[in-house]
Amino acid sequence: MAKTPENVAVPAVRKGQMTTGLSREAFRARFMERFYDPAFRPEDAALARLEAIAWQAYDEGRKAPLAEPAGEGYADPAYELASEWREAHDRIEAAQRRQRERESPSRVLVIIGSSRNDYTCPGEMSKSFRLAKICEHELQGAGIVADLLDLSRLTAEPDLHIHPCKGCVSTAMPLCHWPCSCYPNHSLNQVNDWMAEIYERFAACHGAIFVTPVYWYQVSSPLKLMMDRLVCADGGNPDPTSTHGKHADEAKRLELAGWSYPKHLAGRTYGLIVHGDVAGIEDTRRALADWLDWMGWIDAGASARIDRMIGYYEPYATSHETLDADERFREEVANVARAVSKAVGALRAGALHRADEGIVPPRPK
């Protein structure tokens, strides 16, 4: 008998890790910490009223205060979808349609992975930013729209966040919605999540170049946050009504009945620029390539995947001057952009494909 959601045996949903929330006192202390500045003291009475409203939202679990019935095209048309999720979903779908239009301009997303910029600590621009600007120049010269995504904005702008992935996929793939529905969560004040915009920018691009330094043998923390949150693009469920939000048992049932693990951003091309000063560049570049290959992306060739040292064991203080002097490395960076430009052209002409396209994996995941 074929497996269906109705006839599969569903494992128990394991409970007991975190069984209680914050106390009223702890919640109040955390809320008021945002208003530590003495300039807020004349408004303490107003803040107390706002804190009471926020506590009620937390206590009642009002994750999505605005929602409306999903309507036609969803598994449960009557289920109330969060208005913010639907808006993000619709923008991503529109971006995907524009990306597929033959007359649309070619577009490459250039991701700046460094946490550093000159607006806040440390008061100096990053080398990743400079390398990304080289890519931008080459892409624009090739008639391609270069969309710079500077992840250092997370360290320099108030209340801009890439909230951490909550790991829904590890409970069951259909519990991980595309786009992510974990955020915003208004009851927990997990708002201003940048990923809703970032998903749209990935959907709109034909290729991407990732520029990152090495932080402790790995990519930077902003880039890792973004990577983790892109898990929903690799197998995620485009219909939250099929699990009625975050019902783990329903998601397990759907996965065990047979799940297709759709790759929502597959078929784009990529380049990598990883730089460091002591160690870790090769492993970081390989990890990024493995991740993108798994996502169904197509590498733009050997010239588009580089890892280089900038001032090997030299002082940090002179690293920009070292980059100034390294003309060959800057030319290699330009070659990454040139290779991605060529790959985007071939991709859009139907001449570039993954070698394993059409091969069905025996163990999809």
DOBATOR-522984 format. One record per residue (C-alpha): residue number from 1; x, y, z. Coordinates in nm, 2 decimals. Layout:
resi:NUM	u:X	v:Y	w:Z
...
END
This chain:
resi:1	u:0.00	v:0.00	w:0.00
resi:2	u:0.13	v:0.34	w:-0.10
resi:3	u:0.23	v:0.57	w:0.19
resi:4	u:-0.01	v:0.86	w:0.25
resi:5	u:-0.03	v:1.12	w:0.53
resi:6	u:-0.33	v:0.92	w:0.66
resi:7	u:-0.16	v:0.58	w:0.69
resi:8	u:0.20	v:0.65	w:0.81
resi:9	u:0.30	v:0.59	w:1.17
resi:10	u:0.42	v:0.92	w:1.32
resi:11	u:0.70	v:0.92	w:1.58
resi:12	u:0.63	v:1.09	w:1.91
resi:13	u:0.72	v:1.46	w:1.93
resi:14	u:0.99	v:1.48	w:2.20
resi:15	u:0.93	v:1.73	w:2.48
resi:16	u:1.10	v:1.85	w:2.80
resi:17	u:1.40	v:2.07	w:2.70
resi:18	u:1.24	v:2.41	w:2.78
resi:19	u:0.91	v:2.39	w:2.96
resi:20	u:0.86	v:2.74	w:3.11
resi:21	u:0.90	v:3.09	w:2.98
resi:22	u:1.03	v:3.41	w:3.15
resi:23	u:0.88	v:3.52	w:3.48
resi:24	u:0.70	v:3.86	w:3.49
resi:25	u:0.99	v:4.01	w:3.67
resi:26	u:1.25	v:3.88	w:3.42
resi:27	u:1.05	v:3.99	w:3.13
resi:28	u:1.02	v:4.34	w:3.27
resi:29	u:1.39	v:4.37	w:3.34
resi:30	u:1.48	v:4.27	w:2.98
resi:31	u:1.22	v:4.50	w:2.83
resi:32	u:1.34	v:4.80	w:3.03
resi:33	u:1.71	v:4.73	w:2.95
resi:34	u:1.64	v:4.87	w:2.61
resi:35	u:1.57	v:5.21	w:2.77
resi:36	u:1.88	v:5.22	w:3.00
resi:37	u:1.97	v:5.57	w:2.88
resi:38	u:1.87	v:5.83	w:3.15
resi:39	u:1.71	v:6.04	w:2.87
resi:40	u:1.42	v:5.79	w:2.89
resi:41	u:1.35	v:5.85	w:3.26
resi:42	u:1.08	v:6.12	w:3.21
resi:43	u:0.88	v:5.86	w:3.01
resi:44	u:0.90	v:5.58	w:3.27
resi:45	u:0.52	v:5.58	w:3.31
resi:46	u:0.47	v:5.55	w:2.94
resi:47	u:0.73	v:5.27	w:2.92
resi:48	u:0.55	v:5.08	w:3.19
resi:49	u:0.23	v:5.09	w:2.99
resi:50	u:0.41	v:4.97	w:2.68
resi:51	u:0.58	v:4.69	w:2.88
resi:52	u:0.24	v:4.57	w:3.00
resi:53	u:0.12	v:4.54	w:2.64
resi:54	u:0.44	v:4.36	w:2.54
resi:55	u:0.40	v:4.12	w:2.84
resi:56	u:0.04	v:4.04	w:2.74
resi:57	u:0.16	v:3.96	w:2.38
resi:58	u:0.44	v:3.74	w:2.52
resi:59	u:0.21	v:3.56	w:2.77
resi:60	u:-0.06	v:3.49	w:2.51
resi:61	u:0.19	v:3.39	w:2.24
resi:62	u:0.07	v:3.65	w:1.98
resi:63	u:0.34	v:3.56	w:1.72
resi:64	u:0.15	v:3.70	w:1.42
resi:65	u:-0.11	v:3.96	w:1.54
resi:66	u:-0.23	v:4.02	w:1.18
resi:67	u:-0.35	v:3.72	w:0.97
resi:68	u:-0.61	v:3.63	w:0.72
resi:69	u:-0.75	v:3.31	w:0.56
resi:70	u:-0.50	v:3.16	w:0.31
resi:71	u:-0.76	v:3.11	w:0.03
resi:72	u:-0.74	v:2.91	w:-0.28
resi:73	u:-0.42	v:2.73	w:-0.37
resi:74	u:-0.34	v:2.62	w:-0.02
resi:75	u:-0.40	v:2.29	w:0.15
resi:76	u:-0.63	v:2.45	w:0.41
resi:77	u:-0.78	v:2.76	w:0.26
resi:78	u:-0.94	v:2.86	w:0.59
resi:79	u:-0.62	v:2.86	w:0.78
resi:80	u:-0.51	v:3.21	w:0.88
resi:81	u:-0.17	v:3.29	w:0.73
resi:82	u:0.04	v:3.56	w:0.89
resi:83	u:0.00	v:3.88	w:0.68
resi:84	u:0.38	v:3.94	w:0.68
resi:85	u:0.46	v:3.59	w:0.56
resi:86	u:0.21	v:3.62	w:0.27
resi:87	u:0.36	v:3.96	w:0.17
resi:88	u:0.72	v:3.81	w:0.18
resi:89	u:0.60	v:3.51	w:-0.02
resi:90	u:0.43	v:3.72	w:-0.28
resi:91	u:0.74	v:3.94	w:-0.33
resi:92	u:0.96	v:3.63	w:-0.37
resi:93	u:0.73	v:3.48	w:-0.62
resi:94	u:0.73	v:3.81	w:-0.82
resi:95	u:1.11	v:3.82	w:-0.81
resi:96	u:1.12	v:3.46	w:-0.93
resi:97	u:0.90	v:3.55	w:-1.23
resi:98	u:1.11	v:3.85	w:-1.32
resi:99	u:1.42	v:3.64	w:-1.30
resi:100	u:1.28	v:3.39	w:-1.55
resi:101	u:1.17	v:3.66	w:-1.80
resi:102	u:1.41	v:3.65	w:-2.10
resi:103	u:1.40	v:4.03	w:-2.14
resi:104	u:1.49	v:4.10	w:-1.77
resi:105	u:1.84	v:4.23	w:-1.71
resi:106	u:2.10	v:3.98	w:-1.59
resi:107	u:2.15	v:4.02	w:-1.21
resi:108	u:2.43	v:3.90	w:-0.98
resi:109	u:2.41	v:3.93	w:-0.60
resi:110	u:2.75	v:4.02	w:-0.45
resi:111	u:2.75	v:3.92	w:-0.08
resi:112	u:2.99	v:4.10	w:0.15
resi:113	u:3.05	v:3.86	w:0.44
resi:114	u:3.27	v:4.08	w:0.67
resi:115	u:3.12	v:4.22	w:0.99
resi:116	u:3.35	v:4.52	w:0.96
resi:117	u:3.27	v:4.87	w:0.83
resi:118	u:3.37	v:5.23	w:0.91
resi:119	u:3.03	v:5.35	w:1.05
resi:120	u:3.08	v:5.17	w:1.38
resi:121	u:3.35	v:4.97	w:1.54
resi:122	u:3.63	v:4.94	w:1.42
resi:123	u:3.59	v:5.26	w:1.22
resi:124	u:3.75	v:5.13	w:0.90
resi:125	u:3.61	v:4.96	w:0.59
resi:126	u:3.66	v:4.59	w:0.53
resi:127	u:3.88	v:4.44	w:0.27
resi:128	u:3.58	v:4.22	w:0.17
resi:129	u:3.40	v:4.55	w:0.08
resi:130	u:3.69	v:4.66	w:-0.14
resi:131	u:3.70	v:4.32	w:-0.32
resi:132	u:3.33	v:4.33	w:-0.37
resi:133	u:3.36	v:4.68	w:-0.53
resi:134	u:3.61	v:4.53	w:-0.78
resi:135	u:3.34	v:4.27	w:-0.87
resi:136	u:3.07	v:4.53	w:-0.89
resi:137	u:3.29	v:4.73	w:-1.14
resi:138	u:3.35	v:4.42	w:-1.36
resi:139	u:2.99	v:4.32	w:-1.36
resi:140	u:2.86	v:4.66	w:-1.45
resi:141	u:3.11	v:4.68	w:-1.73
resi:142	u:2.96	v:4.35	w:-1.86
resi:143	u:2.61	v:4.51	w:-1.86
resi:144	u:2.50	v:4.31	w:-1.55
resi:145	u:2.31	v:4.45	w:-1.26
resi:146	u:2.53	v:4.41	w:-0.95
resi:147	u:2.33	v:4.40	w:-0.63
resi:148	u:2.57	v:4.45	w:-0.33
resi:149	u:2.44	v:4.28	w:-0.01
resi:150	u:2.66	v:4.42	w:0.27
resi:151	u:2.61	v:4.20	w:0.57
resi:152	u:2.81	v:4.44	w:0.79
resi:153	u:2.49	v:4.65	w:0.81
resi:154	u:2.39	v:4.40	w:1.09
resi:155	u:2.67	v:4.55	w:1.31
resi:156	u:2.60	v:4.91	w:1.22
resi:157	u:2.23	v:4.97	w:1.20
resi:158	u:1.98	v:4.97	w:1.49
resi:159	u:1.73	v:4.68	w:1.51
resi:160	u:1.84	v:4.51	w:1.18
resi:161	u:1.87	v:4.14	w:1.24
resi:162	u:1.92	v:3.80	w:1.08
resi:163	u:1.77	v:3.60	w:1.36
resi:164	u:1.92	v:3.25	w:1.41
resi:165	u:1.76	v:2.95	w:1.24
resi:166	u:1.54	v:2.76	w:1.49
resi:167	u:1.62	v:2.42	w:1.33
resi:168	u:1.27	v:2.33	w:1.23
resi:169	u:1.41	v:2.12	w:0.95
resi:170	u:1.56	v:1.88	w:1.20
resi:171	u:1.21	v:1.80	w:1.33
resi:172	u:1.07	v:1.74	w:0.98
resi:173	u:1.14	v:1.91	w:0.65
resi:174	u:0.78	v:2.03	w:0.59
resi:175	u:0.80	v:2.22	w:0.92
resi:176	u:1.06	v:2.45	w:0.76
resi:177	u:0.85	v:2.68	w:0.54
resi:178	u:0.96	v:2.87	w:0.23
resi:179	u:1.01	v:3.15	w:0.30
resi:180	u:1.08	v:3.11	w:0.67
resi:181	u:0.78	v:3.16	w:0.89
resi:182	u:0.96	v:3.15	w:1.22
resi:183	u:1.01	v:3.53	w:1.20
resi:184	u:0.88	v:3.78	w:1.27
resi:185	u:0.76	v:3.66	w:1.60
resi:186	u:0.60	v:3.96	w:1.77
resi:187	u:0.53	v:3.78	w:2.10
resi:188	u:0.91	v:3.73	w:2.14
resi:189	u:1.00	v:4.07	w:1.99
resi:190	u:1.19	v:3.88	w:1.72
resi:191	u:1.12	v:4.14	w:1.45
resi:192	u:1.30	v:4.34	w:1.19
resi:193	u:1.43	v:4.02	w:1.03
resi:194	u:1.63	v:4.11	w:0.72
resi:195	u:1.59	v:3.77	w:0.57
resi:196	u:1.25	v:3.85	w:0.41
resi:197	u:1.43	v:4.10	w:0.19
resi:198	u:1.73	v:3.88	w:0.14
resi:199	u:1.52	v:3.58	w:0.01
resi:200	u:1.37	v:3.82	w:-0.24
resi:201	u:1.72	v:3.94	w:-0.36
resi:202	u:1.83	v:3.58	w:-0.40
resi:203	u:1.52	v:3.49	w:-0.59
resi:204	u:1.58	v:3.79	w:-0.83
resi:205	u:1.95	v:3.70	w:-0.91
resi:206	u:2.09	v:3.48	w:-1.18
resi:207	u:2.41	v:3.43	w:-1.00
resi:208	u:2.60	v:3.53	w:-0.68
resi:209	u:2.95	v:3.61	w:-0.57
resi:210	u:3.03	v:3.55	w:-0.20
resi:211	u:3.32	v:3.75	w:-0.06
resi:212	u:3.42	v:3.66	w:0.29
resi:213	u:3.71	v:3.68	w:0.53
resi:214	u:3.80	v:3.38	w:0.75
resi:215	u:3.69	v:3.41	w:1.12
resi:216	u:3.84	v:3.13	w:1.33
resi:217	u:3.86	v:2.88	w:1.04
resi:218	u:3.51	v:2.95	w:0.92
resi:219	u:3.30	v:3.22	w:0.75
resi:220	u:3.20	v:3.53	w:0.94
resi:221	u:2.90	v:3.51	w:1.18
resi:222	u:2.67	v:3.73	w:0.97
resi:223	u:2.73	v:3.51	w:0.67
resi:224	u:2.67	v:3.19	w:0.87
resi:225	u:2.35	v:3.33	w:1.00
resi:226	u:2.23	v:3.40	w:0.64
resi:227	u:2.34	v:3.06	w:0.52
resi:228	u:2.16	v:2.88	w:0.80
resi:229	u:1.84	v:3.08	w:0.72
resi:230	u:1.86	v:2.97	w:0.36
resi:231	u:1.79	v:2.61	w:0.46
resi:232	u:1.43	v:2.67	w:0.38
resi:233	u:1.53	v:2.73	w:0.01
resi:234	u:1.66	v:2.37	w:0.00
resi:235	u:1.36	v:2.15	w:0.06
resi:236	u:1.13	v:2.39	w:0.24
resi:237	u:0.75	v:2.37	w:0.25
resi:238	u:0.58	v:2.65	w:0.04
resi:239	u:0.25	v:2.59	w:0.21
resi:240	u:0.24	v:2.66	w:0.59
resi:241	u:-0.13	v:2.56	w:0.60
resi:242	u:-0.03	v:2.20	w:0.53
resi:243	u:0.12	v:2.19	w:0.88
resi:244	u:-0.12	v:2.44	w:1.03
resi:245	u:0.17	v:2.66	w:1.13
resi:246	u:0.42	v:2.48	w:1.34
resi:247	u:0.26	v:2.15	w:1.43
resi:248	u:0.55	v:1.91	w:1.45
resi:249	u:0.33	v:1.59	w:1.43
resi:250	u:0.17	v:1.71	w:1.10
resi:251	u:0.51	v:1.79	w:0.95
resi:252	u:0.65	v:1.45	w:1.05
resi:253	u:0.34	v:1.28	w:0.89
resi:254	u:0.39	v:1.47	w:0.56
resi:255	u:0.76	v:1.39	w:0.54
resi:256	u:0.72	v:1.02	w:0.62
resi:257	u:0.45	v:1.00	w:0.35
resi:258	u:0.70	v:1.12	w:0.09
resi:259	u:0.85	v:1.46	w:0.05
resi:260	u:1.01	v:1.60	w:-0.26
resi:261	u:1.26	v:1.84	w:-0.10
resi:262	u:1.22	v:2.11	w:-0.36
resi:263	u:1.52	v:2.33	w:-0.43
resi:264	u:1.37	v:2.67	w:-0.46
resi:265	u:1.68	v:2.86	w:-0.57
resi:266	u:1.85	v:2.59	w:-0.78
resi:267	u:2.00	v:2.66	w:-1.12
resi:268	u:2.19	v:2.98	w:-1.04
resi:269	u:2.56	v:3.02	w:-1.08
resi:270	u:2.82	v:3.13	w:-0.83
resi:271	u:3.17	v:3.25	w:-0.75
resi:272	u:3.37	v:3.25	w:-0.43
resi:273	u:3.64	v:3.49	w:-0.29
resi:274	u:3.78	v:3.38	w:0.05
resi:275	u:4.06	v:3.57	w:0.21
resi:276	u:4.26	v:3.53	w:0.53
resi:277	u:4.59	v:3.61	w:0.68
resi:278	u:4.71	v:3.29	w:0.87
resi:279	u:4.50	v:2.98	w:0.80
resi:280	u:4.16	v:2.84	w:0.71
resi:281	u:4.10	v:2.98	w:0.36
resi:282	u:4.09	v:2.65	w:0.17
resi:283	u:3.86	v:2.47	w:0.41
resi:284	u:3.62	v:2.78	w:0.41
resi:285	u:3.62	v:2.80	w:0.03
resi:286	u:3.54	v:2.42	w:0.01
resi:287	u:3.27	v:2.45	w:0.27
resi:288	u:3.10	v:2.73	w:0.07
resi:289	u:3.13	v:2.54	w:-0.26
resi:290	u:2.99	v:2.22	w:-0.10
resi:291	u:2.69	v:2.42	w:0.04
resi:292	u:2.61	v:2.59	w:-0.29
resi:293	u:2.65	v:2.26	w:-0.48
resi:294	u:2.41	v:2.10	w:-0.24
resi:295	u:2.16	v:2.38	w:-0.30
resi:296	u:2.17	v:2.30	w:-0.68
resi:297	u:2.38	v:2.60	w:-0.79
resi:298	u:2.64	v:2.58	w:-1.07
resi:299	u:2.99	v:2.69	w:-1.02
resi:300	u:3.13	v:2.93	w:-1.27
resi:301	u:3.46	v:2.75	w:-1.32
resi:302	u:3.80	v:2.72	w:-1.14
resi:303	u:3.87	v:3.09	w:-1.20
resi:304	u:3.55	v:3.18	w:-1.01
resi:305	u:3.66	v:3.00	w:-0.68
resi:306	u:3.96	v:3.15	w:-0.51
resi:307	u:4.12	v:3.16	w:-0.17
resi:308	u:4.41	v:3.39	w:-0.10
resi:309	u:4.61	v:3.53	w:0.19
resi:310	u:4.64	v:3.90	w:0.24
resi:311	u:4.95	v:3.97	w:0.43
resi:312	u:5.05	v:3.62	w:0.56
resi:313	u:5.14	v:3.66	w:0.93
resi:314	u:5.18	v:4.03	w:0.88
resi:315	u:5.03	v:4.29	w:1.12
resi:316	u:4.66	v:4.35	w:1.09
resi:317	u:4.73	v:4.73	w:1.09
resi:318	u:4.89	v:4.72	w:0.74
resi:319	u:4.65	v:4.47	w:0.57
resi:320	u:4.48	v:4.74	w:0.35
resi:321	u:4.83	v:4.85	w:0.23
resi:322	u:4.92	v:4.49	w:0.16
resi:323	u:4.60	v:4.47	w:-0.06
resi:324	u:4.69	v:4.79	w:-0.23
resi:325	u:5.02	v:4.64	w:-0.34
resi:326	u:4.88	v:4.30	w:-0.45
resi:327	u:4.78	v:4.38	w:-0.81
resi:328	u:4.77	v:4.01	w:-0.90
resi:329	u:4.52	v:3.92	w:-0.63
resi:330	u:4.30	v:4.22	w:-0.73
resi:331	u:4.31	v:4.09	w:-1.09
resi:332	u:4.22	v:3.74	w:-0.97
resi:333	u:3.92	v:3.90	w:-0.80
resi:334	u:3.82	v:4.07	w:-1.12
resi:335	u:3.85	v:3.73	w:-1.29
resi:336	u:3.59	v:3.58	w:-1.05
resi:337	u:3.34	v:3.85	w:-1.16
resi:338	u:3.43	v:3.79	w:-1.53
resi:339	u:3.38	v:3.42	w:-1.50
resi:340	u:3.05	v:3.46	w:-1.33
resi:341	u:2.94	v:3.71	w:-1.60
resi:342	u:3.02	v:3.45	w:-1.86
resi:343	u:2.84	v:3.18	w:-1.67
resi:344	u:2.53	v:3.40	w:-1.63
resi:345	u:2.53	v:3.46	w:-2.01
resi:346	u:2.56	v:3.09	w:-2.08
resi:347	u:2.30	v:3.00	w:-1.82
resi:348	u:2.04	v:3.24	w:-1.97
resi:349	u:2.12	v:3.12	w:-2.32
resi:350	u:2.05	v:2.76	w:-2.21
resi:351	u:2.41	v:2.66	w:-2.26
resi:352	u:2.51	v:2.60	w:-1.90
resi:353	u:2.37	v:2.31	w:-1.70
resi:354	u:2.48	v:2.10	w:-1.40
resi:355	u:2.64	v:1.78	w:-1.52
resi:356	u:2.41	v:1.58	w:-1.30
resi:357	u:2.09	v:1.75	w:-1.41
resi:358	u:1.80	v:1.51	w:-1.42
resi:359	u:1.97	v:1.24	w:-1.22
resi:360	u:1.74	v:1.14	w:-0.93
resi:361	u:1.92	v:1.08	w:-0.60
resi:362	u:1.83	v:0.75	w:-0.43
resi:363	u:1.83	v:0.92	w:-0.09
resi:364	u:1.69	v:1.27	w:-0.14
resi:365	u:1.72	v:1.51	w:0.15
END
